[in-house]
Amino acid sequence: IIPAGQPLPPQPSTNEIDSEALATVREVEKTARKLSLSELTERTCKWPIGDPATEDFWFCGLPVTPGKPYCEAHVAVAFQPMSARRDRKR
């Protein structure tokens, strides 16, 4: 969780994300629990969705992948192998 007043970590742009993972994320977000910051627990996905400066900002809230702060779909986007990132730069 990011302390108040601190910027959110940069998220990869959609052109840097594997298209299959991005499609999965979009489907998962349709069923997300849409939690506020105060509703998050150690078992809920903390992936931020939307602009924090608007009313339409929420967190995924689906069950997390063990040992990670995000659900399975968001882990696939957030934690990409170094080789995949290196290949995209070529």
PyMOL Python script that loads the backbone (N, CA, C, O; Angstrom):
from pymol import cmd

cmd.read_pdbstr("""\
ATOM      1  N   ILE A   1       0.856  -1.181   0.000  1.00  0.00           N
ATOM      2  CA  ILE A   1       0.000   0.000   0.000  1.00  0.00           C
ATOM      3  C   ILE A   1       0.896   1.236   0.000  1.00  0.00           C
ATOM      4  O   ILE A   1       1.883   1.303   0.733  1.00  0.00           O
ATOM      5  N   ILE A   2       0.545   2.190  -0.814  1.00  0.00           N
ATOM      6  CA  ILE A   2       1.321   3.418  -0.968  1.00  0.00           C
ATOM      7  C   ILE A   2       0.869   4.421   0.098  1.00  0.00           C
ATOM      8  O   ILE A   2      -0.331   4.664   0.230  1.00  0.00           O
ATOM      9  N   PRO A   3       1.795   5.010   0.860  1.00  0.00           N
ATOM     10  CA  PRO A   3       1.411   6.011   1.857  1.00  0.00           C
ATOM     11  C   PRO A   3       0.740   7.214   1.197  1.00  0.00           C
ATOM     12  O   PRO A   3       1.013   7.536   0.041  1.00  0.00           O
ATOM     13  N   ALA A   4      -0.129   7.864   1.943  1.00  0.00           N
ATOM     14  CA  ALA A   4      -0.833   9.047   1.440  1.00  0.00           C
ATOM     15  C   ALA A   4       0.167  10.087   0.960  1.00  0.00           C
ATOM     16  O   ALA A   4       1.204  10.302   1.588  1.00  0.00           O
ATOM     17  N   GLY A   5      -0.148  10.719  -0.141  1.00  0.00           N
ATOM     18  CA  GLY A   5       0.704  11.765  -0.679  1.00  0.00           C
ATOM     19  C   GLY A   5       1.834  11.269  -1.563  1.00  0.00           C
ATOM     20  O   GLY A   5       2.538  12.071  -2.177  1.00  0.00           O
ATOM     21  N   GLN A   6       2.018   9.947  -1.636  1.00  0.00           N
ATOM     22  CA  GLN A   6       3.072   9.382  -2.474  1.00  0.00           C
ATOM     23  C   GLN A   6       2.488   8.998  -3.832  1.00  0.00           C
ATOM     24  O   GLN A   6       1.353   8.525  -3.899  1.00  0.00           O
ATOM     25  N   PRO A   7       3.239   9.192  -4.907  1.00  0.00           N
ATOM     26  CA  PRO A   7       2.723   8.816  -6.227  1.00  0.00           C
ATOM     27  C   PRO A   7       2.641   7.302  -6.369  1.00  0.00           C
ATOM     28  O   PRO A   7       3.413   6.567  -5.753  1.00  0.00           O
ATOM     29  N   LEU A   8       1.701   6.846  -7.183  1.00  0.00           N
ATOM     30  CA  LEU A   8       1.592   5.422  -7.468  1.00  0.00           C
ATOM     31  C   LEU A   8       2.780   4.995  -8.320  1.00  0.00           C
ATOM     32  O   LEU A   8       3.292   5.790  -9.107  1.00  0.00           O
ATOM     33  N   PRO A   9       3.224   3.748  -8.174  1.00  0.00           N
ATOM     34  CA  PRO A   9       4.323   3.286  -9.013  1.00  0.00           C
ATOM     35  C   PRO A   9       3.880   3.282 -10.468  1.00  0.00           C
ATOM     36  O   PRO A   9       2.698   3.087 -10.752  1.00  0.00           O
ATOM     37  N   PRO A  10       4.806   3.494 -11.391  1.00  0.00           N
ATOM     38  CA  PRO A  10       4.420   3.505 -12.801  1.00  0.00           C
ATOM     39  C   PRO A  10       3.894   2.145 -13.224  1.00  0.00           C
ATOM     40  O   PRO A  10       4.431   1.110 -12.829  1.00  0.00           O
ATOM     41  N   GLN A  11       2.843   2.155 -14.027  1.00  0.00           N
ATOM     42  CA  GLN A  11       2.294   0.920 -14.555  1.00  0.00           C
ATOM     43  C   GLN A  11       2.718   0.809 -16.012  1.00  0.00           C
ATOM     44  O   GLN A  11       2.857   1.821 -16.699  1.00  0.00           O
ATOM     45  N   PRO A  12       2.924  -0.416 -16.487  1.00  0.00           N
ATOM     46  CA  PRO A  12       3.338  -0.559 -17.874  1.00  0.00           C
ATOM     47  C   PRO A  12       2.257  -0.042 -18.809  1.00  0.00           C
ATOM     48  O   PRO A  12       1.068  -0.198 -18.533  1.00  0.00           O
ATOM     49  N   SER A  13       2.661   0.571 -19.909  1.00  0.00           N
ATOM     50  CA  SER A  13       1.665   1.024 -20.871  1.00  0.00           C
ATOM     51  C   SER A  13       1.093  -0.191 -21.584  1.00  0.00           C
ATOM     52  O   SER A  13       1.727  -1.245 -21.636  1.00  0.00           O
ATOM     53  N   THR A  14      -0.105  -0.042 -22.132  1.00  0.00           N
ATOM     54  CA  THR A  14      -0.763  -1.186 -22.753  1.00  0.00           C
ATOM     55  C   THR A  14       0.027  -1.760 -23.916  1.00  0.00           C
ATOM     56  O   THR A  14      -0.126  -2.941 -24.226  1.00  0.00           O
ATOM     57  N   ASN A  15       0.869  -0.964 -24.575  1.00  0.00           N
ATOM     58  CA  ASN A  15       1.653  -1.516 -25.680  1.00  0.00           C
ATOM     59  C   ASN A  15       2.858  -2.312 -25.188  1.00  0.00           C
ATOM     60  O   ASN A  15       3.538  -2.934 -26.004  1.00  0.00           O
ATOM     61  N   GLU A  16       3.147  -2.317 -23.898  1.00  0.00           N
ATOM     62  CA  GLU A  16       4.248  -3.098 -23.333  1.00  0.00           C
ATOM     63  C   GLU A  16       3.758  -4.393 -22.699  1.00  0.00           C
ATOM     64  O   GLU A  16       4.570  -5.215 -22.274  1.00  0.00           O
ATOM     65  N   ILE A  17       2.440  -4.589 -22.628  1.00  0.00           N
ATOM     66  CA  ILE A  17       1.864  -5.743 -21.958  1.00  0.00           C
ATOM     67  C   ILE A  17       1.499  -6.793 -23.000  1.00  0.00           C
ATOM     68  O   ILE A  17       0.954  -6.467 -24.054  1.00  0.00           O
ATOM     69  N   ASP A  18       1.797  -8.040 -22.704  1.00  0.00           N
ATOM     70  CA  ASP A  18       1.417  -9.150 -23.556  1.00  0.00           C
ATOM     71  C   ASP A  18      -0.079  -9.059 -23.860  1.00  0.00           C
ATOM     72  O   ASP A  18      -0.879  -8.901 -22.939  1.00  0.00           O
ATOM     73  N   SER A  19      -0.468  -9.155 -25.121  1.00  0.00           N
ATOM     74  CA  SER A  19      -1.866  -8.958 -25.510  1.00  0.00           C
ATOM     75  C   SER A  19      -2.800  -9.966 -24.855  1.00  0.00           C
ATOM     76  O   SER A  19      -3.938  -9.629 -24.528  1.00  0.00           O
ATOM     77  N   GLU A  20      -2.340 -11.192 -24.660  1.00  0.00           N
ATOM     78  CA  GLU A  20      -3.170 -12.202 -23.995  1.00  0.00           C
ATOM     79  C   GLU A  20      -3.387 -11.839 -22.528  1.00  0.00           C
ATOM     80  O   GLU A  20      -4.501 -11.953 -22.017  1.00  0.00           O
ATOM     81  N   ALA A  21      -2.328 -11.404 -21.854  1.00  0.00           N
ATOM     82  CA  ALA A  21      -2.445 -10.995 -20.450  1.00  0.00           C
ATOM     83  C   ALA A  21      -3.364  -9.784 -20.326  1.00  0.00           C
ATOM     84  O   ALA A  21      -4.160  -9.704 -19.390  1.00  0.00           O
ATOM     85  N   LEU A  22      -3.260  -8.850 -21.255  1.00  0.00           N
ATOM     86  CA  LEU A  22      -4.108  -7.661 -21.229  1.00  0.00           C
ATOM     87  C   LEU A  22      -5.577  -8.030 -21.419  1.00  0.00           C
ATOM     88  O   LEU A  22      -6.442  -7.481 -20.737  1.00  0.00           O
ATOM     89  N   ALA A  23      -5.869  -8.946 -22.328  1.00  0.00           N
ATOM     90  CA  ALA A  23      -7.247  -9.392 -22.540  1.00  0.00           C
ATOM     91  C   ALA A  23      -7.791 -10.058 -21.278  1.00  0.00           C
ATOM     92  O   ALA A  23      -8.943  -9.841 -20.901  1.00  0.00           O
ATOM     93  N   THR A  24      -6.958 -10.866 -20.632  1.00  0.00           N
ATOM     94  CA  THR A  24      -7.369 -11.520 -19.386  1.00  0.00           C
ATOM     95  C   THR A  24      -7.655 -10.491 -18.305  1.00  0.00           C
ATOM     96  O   THR A  24      -8.649 -10.606 -17.588  1.00  0.00           O
ATOM     97  N   VAL A  25      -6.795  -9.486 -18.180  1.00  0.00           N
ATOM     98  CA  VAL A  25      -6.988  -8.433 -17.177  1.00  0.00           C
ATOM     99  C   VAL A  25      -8.309  -7.710 -17.417  1.00  0.00           C
ATOM    100  O   VAL A  25      -9.054  -7.447 -16.473  1.00  0.00           O
ATOM    101  N   ARG A  26      -8.598  -7.392 -18.659  1.00  0.00           N
ATOM    102  CA  ARG A  26      -9.853  -6.685 -18.968  1.00  0.00           C
ATOM    103  C   ARG A  26     -11.068  -7.515 -18.577  1.00  0.00           C
ATOM    104  O   ARG A  26     -12.047  -6.972 -18.066  1.00  0.00           O
ATOM    105  N   GLU A  27     -11.018  -8.827 -18.812  1.00  0.00           N
ATOM    106  CA  GLU A  27     -12.126  -9.702 -18.421  1.00  0.00           C
ATOM    107  C   GLU A  27     -12.235  -9.788 -16.900  1.00  0.00           C
ATOM    108  O   GLU A  27     -13.333  -9.722 -16.346  1.00  0.00           O
ATOM    109  N   VAL A  28     -11.099  -9.937 -16.231  1.00  0.00           N
ATOM    110  CA  VAL A  28     -11.087 -10.035 -14.768  1.00  0.00           C
ATOM    111  C   VAL A  28     -11.638  -8.760 -14.139  1.00  0.00           C
ATOM    112  O   VAL A  28     -12.378  -8.823 -13.158  1.00  0.00           O
ATOM    113  N   GLU A  29     -11.286  -7.612 -14.692  1.00  0.00           N
ATOM    114  CA  GLU A  29     -11.736  -6.347 -14.114  1.00  0.00           C
ATOM    115  C   GLU A  29     -13.247  -6.161 -14.219  1.00  0.00           C
ATOM    116  O   GLU A  29     -13.822  -5.360 -13.482  1.00  0.00           O
ATOM    117  N   LYS A  30     -13.895  -6.892 -15.128  1.00  0.00           N
ATOM    118  CA  LYS A  30     -15.361  -6.843 -15.209  1.00  0.00           C
ATOM    119  C   LYS A  30     -15.996  -7.494 -13.983  1.00  0.00           C
ATOM    120  O   LYS A  30     -17.114  -7.147 -13.603  1.00  0.00           O
ATOM    121  N   THR A  31     -15.281  -8.441 -13.359  1.00  0.00           N
ATOM    122  CA  THR A  31     -15.807  -9.142 -12.191  1.00  0.00           C
ATOM    123  C   THR A  31     -15.117  -8.711 -10.897  1.00  0.00           C
ATOM    124  O   THR A  31     -15.350  -9.297  -9.840  1.00  0.00           O
ATOM    125  N   ALA A  32     -14.273  -7.690 -10.982  1.00  0.00           N
ATOM    126  CA  ALA A  32     -13.544  -7.212  -9.797  1.00  0.00           C
ATOM    127  C   ALA A  32     -14.517  -6.753  -8.720  1.00  0.00           C
ATOM    128  O   ALA A  32     -15.665  -6.416  -9.010  1.00  0.00           O
ATOM    129  N   ARG A  33     -14.056  -6.742  -7.499  1.00  0.00           N
ATOM    130  CA  ARG A  33     -14.900  -6.341  -6.374  1.00  0.00           C
ATOM    131  C   ARG A  33     -14.993  -4.832  -6.212  1.00  0.00           C
ATOM    132  O   ARG A  33     -15.867  -4.342  -5.497  1.00  0.00           O
ATOM    133  N   LYS A  34     -14.107  -4.088  -6.864  1.00  0.00           N
ATOM    134  CA  LYS A  34     -14.116  -2.622  -6.841  1.00  0.00           C
ATOM    135  C   LYS A  34     -14.096  -2.071  -5.406  1.00  0.00           C
ATOM    136  O   LYS A  34     -15.033  -1.407  -4.962  1.00  0.00           O
ATOM    137  N   LEU A  35     -13.011  -2.365  -4.708  1.00  0.00           N
ATOM    138  CA  LEU A  35     -12.864  -1.962  -3.313  1.00  0.00           C
ATOM    139  C   LEU A  35     -12.204  -0.598  -3.180  1.00  0.00           C
ATOM    140  O   LEU A  35     -11.437  -0.166  -4.040  1.00  0.00           O
ATOM    141  N   SER A  36     -12.525   0.063  -2.077  1.00  0.00           N
ATOM    142  CA  SER A  36     -11.826   1.307  -1.733  1.00  0.00           C
ATOM    143  C   SER A  36     -10.573   0.934  -0.943  1.00  0.00           C
ATOM    144  O   SER A  36     -10.414  -0.213  -0.527  1.00  0.00           O
ATOM    145  N   LEU A  37      -9.700   1.893  -0.743  1.00  0.00           N
ATOM    146  CA  LEU A  37      -8.462   1.651   0.003  1.00  0.00           C
ATOM    147  C   LEU A  37      -8.749   1.082   1.388  1.00  0.00           C
ATOM    148  O   LEU A  37      -8.052   0.174   1.841  1.00  0.00           O
ATOM    149  N   SER A  38      -9.754   1.601   2.053  1.00  0.00           N
ATOM    150  CA  SER A  38     -10.056   1.156   3.420  1.00  0.00           C
ATOM    151  C   SER A  38     -10.624  -0.261   3.469  1.00  0.00           C
ATOM    152  O   SER A  38     -10.660  -0.865   4.540  1.00  0.00           O
ATOM    153  N   GLU A  39     -11.062  -0.797   2.349  1.00  0.00           N
ATOM    154  CA  GLU A  39     -11.627  -2.146   2.314  1.00  0.00           C
ATOM    155  C   GLU A  39     -10.592  -3.222   1.992  1.00  0.00           C
ATOM    156  O   GLU A  39     -10.890  -4.411   2.109  1.00  0.00           O
ATOM    157  N   LEU A  40      -9.390  -2.833   1.593  1.00  0.00           N
ATOM    158  CA  LEU A  40      -8.358  -3.808   1.232  1.00  0.00           C
ATOM    159  C   LEU A  40      -7.868  -4.574   2.453  1.00  0.00           C
ATOM    160  O   LEU A  40      -7.780  -4.030   3.554  1.00  0.00           O
ATOM    161  N   THR A  41      -7.551  -5.848   2.236  1.00  0.00           N
ATOM    162  CA  THR A  41      -6.952  -6.682   3.282  1.00  0.00           C
ATOM    163  C   THR A  41      -5.729  -7.377   2.683  1.00  0.00           C
ATOM    164  O   THR A  41      -5.403  -7.168   1.514  1.00  0.00           O
ATOM    165  N   GLU A  42      -5.059  -8.197   3.480  1.00  0.00           N
ATOM    166  CA  GLU A  42      -3.897  -8.923   2.965  1.00  0.00           C
ATOM    167  C   GLU A  42      -4.315  -9.981   1.940  1.00  0.00           C
ATOM    168  O   GLU A  42      -3.461 -10.516   1.233  1.00  0.00           O
ATOM    169  N   ARG A  43      -5.589 -10.286   1.848  1.00  0.00           N
ATOM    170  CA  ARG A  43      -6.072 -11.304   0.917  1.00  0.00           C
ATOM    171  C   ARG A  43      -6.741 -10.737  -0.333  1.00  0.00           C
ATOM    172  O   ARG A  43      -7.256 -11.498  -1.152  1.00  0.00           O
ATOM    173  N   THR A  44      -6.741  -9.410  -0.492  1.00  0.00           N
ATOM    174  CA  THR A  44      -7.408  -8.806  -1.646  1.00  0.00           C
ATOM    175  C   THR A  44      -6.401  -8.150  -2.587  1.00  0.00           C
ATOM    176  O   THR A  44      -5.407  -7.568  -2.152  1.00  0.00           O
ATOM    177  N   CYS A  45      -6.678  -8.256  -3.869  1.00  0.00           N
ATOM    178  CA  CYS A  45      -5.803  -7.685  -4.899  1.00  0.00           C
ATOM    179  C   CYS A  45      -5.766  -6.168  -4.763  1.00  0.00           C
ATOM    180  O   CYS A  45      -6.804  -5.511  -4.690  1.00  0.00           O
ATOM    181  N   LYS A  46      -4.572  -5.635  -4.732  1.00  0.00           N
ATOM    182  CA  LYS A  46      -4.374  -4.197  -4.510  1.00  0.00           C
ATOM    183  C   LYS A  46      -4.076  -3.439  -5.802  1.00  0.00           C
ATOM    184  O   LYS A  46      -3.535  -2.334  -5.760  1.00  0.00           O
ATOM    185  N   TRP A  47      -4.422  -4.021  -6.940  1.00  0.00           N
ATOM    186  CA  TRP A  47      -4.177  -3.370  -8.230  1.00  0.00           C
ATOM    187  C   TRP A  47      -5.086  -2.153  -8.361  1.00  0.00           C
ATOM    188  O   TRP A  47      -6.309  -2.289  -8.317  1.00  0.00           O
ATOM    189  N   PRO A  48      -4.500  -0.961  -8.522  1.00  0.00           N
ATOM    190  CA  PRO A  48      -5.316   0.257  -8.649  1.00  0.00           C
ATOM    191  C   PRO A  48      -5.899   0.375 -10.057  1.00  0.00           C
ATOM    192  O   PRO A  48      -5.233   0.070 -11.046  1.00  0.00           O
ATOM    193  N   ILE A  49      -7.139   0.819 -10.128  1.00  0.00           N
ATOM    194  CA  ILE A  49      -7.812   0.965 -11.420  1.00  0.00           C
ATOM    195  C   ILE A  49      -8.460   2.341 -11.484  1.00  0.00           C
ATOM    196  O   ILE A  49      -9.254   2.713 -10.621  1.00  0.00           O
ATOM    197  N   GLY A  50      -8.111   3.077 -12.509  1.00  0.00           N
ATOM    198  CA  GLY A  50      -8.666   4.414 -12.692  1.00  0.00           C
ATOM    199  C   GLY A  50      -7.716   5.491 -12.209  1.00  0.00           C
ATOM    200  O   GLY A  50      -6.563   5.232 -11.864  1.00  0.00           O
ATOM    201  N   ASP A  51      -8.232   6.694 -12.195  1.00  0.00           N
ATOM    202  CA  ASP A  51      -7.464   7.876 -11.787  1.00  0.00           C
ATOM    203  C   ASP A  51      -7.761   8.175 -10.322  1.00  0.00           C
ATOM    204  O   ASP A  51      -8.918   8.411  -9.974  1.00  0.00           O
ATOM    205  N   PRO A  52      -6.748   8.173  -9.449  1.00  0.00           N
ATOM    206  CA  PRO A  52      -6.983   8.421  -8.022  1.00  0.00           C
ATOM    207  C   PRO A  52      -7.626   9.775  -7.727  1.00  0.00           C
ATOM    208  O   PRO A  52      -8.171   9.975  -6.642  1.00  0.00           O
ATOM    209  N   ALA A  53      -7.569  10.693  -8.669  1.00  0.00           N
ATOM    210  CA  ALA A  53      -8.149  12.019  -8.454  1.00  0.00           C
ATOM    211  C   ALA A  53      -9.644  12.058  -8.771  1.00  0.00           C
ATOM    212  O   ALA A  53     -10.278  13.104  -8.629  1.00  0.00           O
ATOM    213  N   THR A  54     -10.213  10.930  -9.199  1.00  0.00           N
ATOM    214  CA  THR A  54     -11.637  10.905  -9.548  1.00  0.00           C
ATOM    215  C   THR A  54     -12.420   9.985  -8.623  1.00  0.00           C
ATOM    216  O   THR A  54     -11.846   9.199  -7.869  1.00  0.00           O
ATOM    217  N   GLU A  55     -13.735  10.099  -8.695  1.00  0.00           N
ATOM    218  CA  GLU A  55     -14.625   9.237  -7.898  1.00  0.00           C
ATOM    219  C   GLU A  55     -14.605   7.798  -8.421  1.00  0.00           C
ATOM    220  O   GLU A  55     -14.939   6.865  -7.691  1.00  0.00           O
ATOM    221  N   ASP A  56     -14.217   7.622  -9.676  1.00  0.00           N
ATOM    222  CA  ASP A  56     -14.242   6.311 -10.310  1.00  0.00           C
ATOM    223  C   ASP A  56     -12.894   5.596 -10.161  1.00  0.00           C
ATOM    224  O   ASP A  56     -12.400   5.000 -11.118  1.00  0.00           O
ATOM    225  N   PHE A  57     -12.306   5.653  -8.976  1.00  0.00           N
ATOM    226  CA  PHE A  57     -11.033   4.994  -8.683  1.00  0.00           C
ATOM    227  C   PHE A  57     -11.297   3.888  -7.680  1.00  0.00           C
ATOM    228  O   PHE A  57     -12.001   4.092  -6.691  1.00  0.00           O
ATOM    229  N   TRP A  58     -10.729   2.714  -7.935  1.00  0.00           N
ATOM    230  CA  TRP A  58     -10.942   1.582  -7.051  1.00  0.00           C
ATOM    231  C   TRP A  58      -9.792   0.590  -7.178  1.00  0.00           C
ATOM    232  O   TRP A  58      -8.900   0.752  -8.011  1.00  0.00           O
ATOM    233  N   PHE A  59      -9.831  -0.426  -6.345  1.00  0.00           N
ATOM    234  CA  PHE A  59      -8.847  -1.501  -6.376  1.00  0.00           C
ATOM    235  C   PHE A  59      -9.567  -2.789  -6.759  1.00  0.00           C
ATOM    236  O   PHE A  59     -10.742  -2.966  -6.439  1.00  0.00           O
ATOM    237  N   CYS A  60      -8.874  -3.672  -7.434  1.00  0.00           N
ATOM    238  CA  CYS A  60      -9.457  -4.912  -7.939  1.00  0.00           C
ATOM    239  C   CYS A  60     -10.214  -5.677  -6.846  1.00  0.00           C
ATOM    240  O   CYS A  60     -11.414  -5.917  -6.981  1.00  0.00           O
ATOM    241  N   GLY A  61      -9.533  -6.055  -5.780  1.00  0.00           N
ATOM    242  CA  GLY A  61     -10.193  -6.710  -4.657  1.00  0.00           C
ATOM    243  C   GLY A  61     -10.415  -8.203  -4.779  1.00  0.00           C
ATOM    244  O   GLY A  61     -10.929  -8.815  -3.842  1.00  0.00           O
ATOM    245  N   LEU A  62     -10.050  -8.816  -5.896  1.00  0.00           N
ATOM    246  CA  LEU A  62     -10.193 -10.263  -6.024  1.00  0.00           C
ATOM    247  C   LEU A  62      -9.152 -10.956  -5.143  1.00  0.00           C
ATOM    248  O   LEU A  62      -8.211 -10.306  -4.690  1.00  0.00           O
ATOM    249  N   PRO A  63      -9.299 -12.257  -4.889  1.00  0.00           N
ATOM    250  CA  PRO A  63      -8.316 -12.961  -4.048  1.00  0.00           C
ATOM    251  C   PRO A  63      -6.907 -12.898  -4.650  1.00  0.00           C
ATOM    252  O   PRO A  63      -6.726 -13.035  -5.860  1.00  0.00           O
ATOM    253  N   VAL A  64      -5.921 -12.690  -3.782  1.00  0.00           N
ATOM    254  CA  VAL A  64      -4.530 -12.575  -4.231  1.00  0.00           C
ATOM    255  C   VAL A  64      -3.919 -13.933  -4.530  1.00  0.00           C
ATOM    256  O   VAL A  64      -4.381 -14.965  -4.042  1.00  0.00           O
ATOM    257  N   THR A  65      -2.868 -13.910  -5.343  1.00  0.00           N
ATOM    258  CA  THR A  65      -2.017 -15.069  -5.555  1.00  0.00           C
ATOM    259  C   THR A  65      -1.133 -15.172  -4.312  1.00  0.00           C
ATOM    260  O   THR A  65      -0.570 -14.162  -3.890  1.00  0.00           O
ATOM    261  N   PRO A  66      -0.991 -16.362  -3.710  1.00  0.00           N
ATOM    262  CA  PRO A  66      -0.180 -16.477  -2.496  1.00  0.00           C
ATOM    263  C   PRO A  66       1.205 -15.844  -2.653  1.00  0.00           C
ATOM    264  O   PRO A  66       1.919 -16.112  -3.619  1.00  0.00           O
ATOM    265  N   GLY A  67       1.565 -15.006  -1.693  1.00  0.00           N
ATOM    266  CA  GLY A  67       2.864 -14.352  -1.687  1.00  0.00           C
ATOM    267  C   GLY A  67       2.961 -13.112  -2.557  1.00  0.00           C
ATOM    268  O   GLY A  67       4.027 -12.501  -2.636  1.00  0.00           O
ATOM    269  N   LYS A  68       1.877 -12.726  -3.211  1.00  0.00           N
ATOM    270  CA  LYS A  68       1.870 -11.553  -4.090  1.00  0.00           C
ATOM    271  C   LYS A  68       0.772 -10.587  -3.635  1.00  0.00           C
ATOM    272  O   LYS A  68      -0.160 -10.994  -2.940  1.00  0.00           O
ATOM    273  N   PRO A  69       0.876  -9.309  -4.022  1.00  0.00           N
ATOM    274  CA  PRO A  69      -0.151  -8.335  -3.629  1.00  0.00           C
ATOM    275  C   PRO A  69      -1.329  -8.273  -4.595  1.00  0.00           C
ATOM    276  O   PRO A  69      -2.276  -7.519  -4.374  1.00  0.00           O
ATOM    277  N   TYR A  70      -1.271  -9.075  -5.680  1.00  0.00           N
ATOM    278  CA  TYR A  70      -2.286  -8.991  -6.730  1.00  0.00           C
ATOM    279  C   TYR A  70      -2.915 -10.352  -7.019  1.00  0.00           C
ATOM    280  O   TYR A  70      -2.383 -11.395  -6.639  1.00  0.00           O
ATOM    281  N   CYS A  71      -4.067 -10.316  -7.702  1.00  0.00           N
ATOM    282  CA  CYS A  71      -4.715 -11.541  -8.167  1.00  0.00           C
ATOM    283  C   CYS A  71      -3.884 -12.144  -9.305  1.00  0.00           C
ATOM    284  O   CYS A  71      -2.927 -11.526  -9.773  1.00  0.00           O
ATOM    285  N   GLU A  72      -4.244 -13.326  -9.736  1.00  0.00           N
ATOM    286  CA  GLU A  72      -3.472 -14.026 -10.771  1.00  0.00           C
ATOM    287  C   GLU A  72      -3.345 -13.202 -12.058  1.00  0.00           C
ATOM    288  O   GLU A  72      -2.261 -13.135 -12.638  1.00  0.00           O
ATOM    289  N   ALA A  73      -4.421 -12.584 -12.503  1.00  0.00           N
ATOM    290  CA  ALA A  73      -4.381 -11.806 -13.753  1.00  0.00           C
ATOM    291  C   ALA A  73      -3.465 -10.599 -13.632  1.00  0.00           C
ATOM    292  O   ALA A  73      -2.709 -10.304 -14.558  1.00  0.00           O
ATOM    293  N   HIS A  74      -3.519  -9.897 -12.507  1.00  0.00           N
ATOM    294  CA  HIS A  74      -2.682  -8.709 -12.340  1.00  0.00           C
ATOM    295  C   HIS A  74      -1.218  -9.083 -12.074  1.00  0.00           C
ATOM    296  O   HIS A  74      -0.316  -8.325 -12.431  1.00  0.00           O
ATOM    297  N   VAL A  75      -0.976 -10.235 -11.457  1.00  0.00           N
ATOM    298  CA  VAL A  75       0.401 -10.722 -11.283  1.00  0.00           C
ATOM    299  C   VAL A  75       1.034 -10.949 -12.657  1.00  0.00           C
ATOM    300  O   VAL A  75       2.209 -10.641 -12.859  1.00  0.00           O
ATOM    301  N   ALA A  76       0.255 -11.487 -13.599  1.00  0.00           N
ATOM    302  CA  ALA A  76       0.779 -11.764 -14.942  1.00  0.00           C
ATOM    303  C   ALA A  76       1.221 -10.490 -15.649  1.00  0.00           C
ATOM    304  O   ALA A  76       2.115 -10.527 -16.494  1.00  0.00           O
ATOM    305  N   VAL A  77       0.605  -9.376 -15.313  1.00  0.00           N
ATOM    306  CA  VAL A  77       0.962  -8.097 -15.922  1.00  0.00           C
ATOM    307  C   VAL A  77       2.098  -7.427 -15.145  1.00  0.00           C
ATOM    308  O   VAL A  77       3.012  -6.858 -15.741  1.00  0.00           O
ATOM    309  N   ALA A  78       2.038  -7.497 -13.826  1.00  0.00           N
ATOM    310  CA  ALA A  78       2.989  -6.776 -12.982  1.00  0.00           C
ATOM    311  C   ALA A  78       4.365  -7.438 -12.911  1.00  0.00           C
ATOM    312  O   ALA A  78       5.383  -6.745 -12.899  1.00  0.00           O
ATOM    313  N   PHE A  79       4.405  -8.732 -12.864  1.00  0.00           N
ATOM    314  CA  PHE A  79       5.655  -9.456 -12.667  1.00  0.00           C
ATOM    315  C   PHE A  79       6.001 -10.235 -13.929  1.00  0.00           C
ATOM    316  O   PHE A  79       5.716 -11.429 -14.023  1.00  0.00           O
ATOM    317  N   GLN A  80       6.612  -9.564 -14.894  1.00  0.00           N
ATOM    318  CA  GLN A  80       6.985 -10.201 -16.151  1.00  0.00           C
ATOM    319  C   GLN A  80       8.457 -10.593 -16.100  1.00  0.00           C
ATOM    320  O   GLN A  80       9.279  -9.862 -15.546  1.00  0.00           O
ATOM    321  N   PRO A  81       8.790 -11.748 -16.679  1.00  0.00           N
ATOM    322  CA  PRO A  81      10.190 -12.180 -16.676  1.00  0.00           C
ATOM    323  C   PRO A  81      11.088 -11.169 -17.386  1.00  0.00           C
ATOM    324  O   PRO A  81      10.659 -10.497 -18.324  1.00  0.00           O
ATOM    325  N   MET A  82      12.331 -11.068 -16.932  1.00  0.00           N
ATOM    326  CA  MET A  82      13.289 -10.143 -17.543  1.00  0.00           C
ATOM    327  C   MET A  82      13.432 -10.400 -19.043  1.00  0.00           C
ATOM    328  O   MET A  82      13.535  -9.449 -19.819  1.00  0.00           O
ATOM    329  N   SER A  83      13.440 -11.652 -19.460  1.00  0.00           N
ATOM    330  CA  SER A  83      13.623 -11.957 -20.879  1.00  0.00           C
ATOM    331  C   SER A  83      12.497 -11.370 -21.721  1.00  0.00           C
ATOM    332  O   SER A  83      12.750 -10.892 -22.826  1.00  0.00           O
ATOM    333  N   ALA A  84      11.262 -11.394 -21.228  1.00  0.00           N
ATOM    334  CA  ALA A  84      10.132 -10.831 -21.975  1.00  0.00           C
ATOM    335  C   ALA A  84      10.285  -9.322 -22.105  1.00  0.00           C
ATOM    336  O   ALA A  84      10.005  -8.759 -23.163  1.00  0.00           O
ATOM    337  N   ARG A  85      10.725  -8.666 -21.040  1.00  0.00           N
ATOM    338  CA  ARG A  85      10.915  -7.215 -21.094  1.00  0.00           C
ATOM    339  C   ARG A  85      12.055  -6.860 -22.041  1.00  0.00           C
ATOM    340  O   ARG A  85      11.970  -5.888 -22.792  1.00  0.00           O
ATOM    341  N   ARG A  86      13.115  -7.649 -21.998  1.00  0.00           N
ATOM    342  CA  ARG A  86      14.273  -7.403 -22.858  1.00  0.00           C
ATOM    343  C   ARG A  86      13.888  -7.568 -24.329  1.00  0.00           C
ATOM    344  O   ARG A  86      14.309  -6.776 -25.172  1.00  0.00           O
ATOM    345  N   ASP A  87      13.092  -8.590 -24.639  1.00  0.00           N
ATOM    346  CA  ASP A  87      12.679  -8.853 -26.019  1.00  0.00           C
ATOM    347  C   ASP A  87      11.826  -7.724 -26.580  1.00  0.00           C
ATOM    348  O   ASP A  87      11.920  -7.429 -27.772  1.00  0.00           O
ATOM    349  N   ARG A  88      11.003  -7.087 -25.767  1.00  0.00           N
ATOM    350  CA  ARG A  88      10.139  -5.999 -26.227  1.00  0.00           C
ATOM    351  C   ARG A  88      10.946  -4.792 -26.672  1.00  0.00           C
ATOM    352  O   ARG A  88      10.493  -4.031 -27.527  1.00  0.00           O
ATOM    353  N   LYS A  89      12.140  -4.599 -26.105  1.00  0.00           N
ATOM    354  CA  LYS A  89      12.959  -3.428 -26.421  1.00  0.00           C
ATOM    355  C   LYS A  89      13.670  -3.564 -27.765  1.00  0.00           C
ATOM    356  O   LYS A  89      14.212  -2.587 -28.282  1.00  0.00           O
ATOM    357  N   ARG A  90      13.670  -4.746 -28.321  1.00  0.00           N
ATOM    358  CA  ARG A  90      14.383  -4.987 -29.588  1.00  0.00           C
ATOM    359  C   ARG A  90      13.541  -4.595 -30.766  1.00  0.00           C
ATOM    360  O   ARG A  90      13.979  -4.728 -31.909  1.00  0.00           O
TER     361      ARG A  90
END
""", "prot")
cmd.dss("prot")
cmd.show_as("cartoon", "prot")
cmd.util.cbc("prot")
cmd.orient("prot")
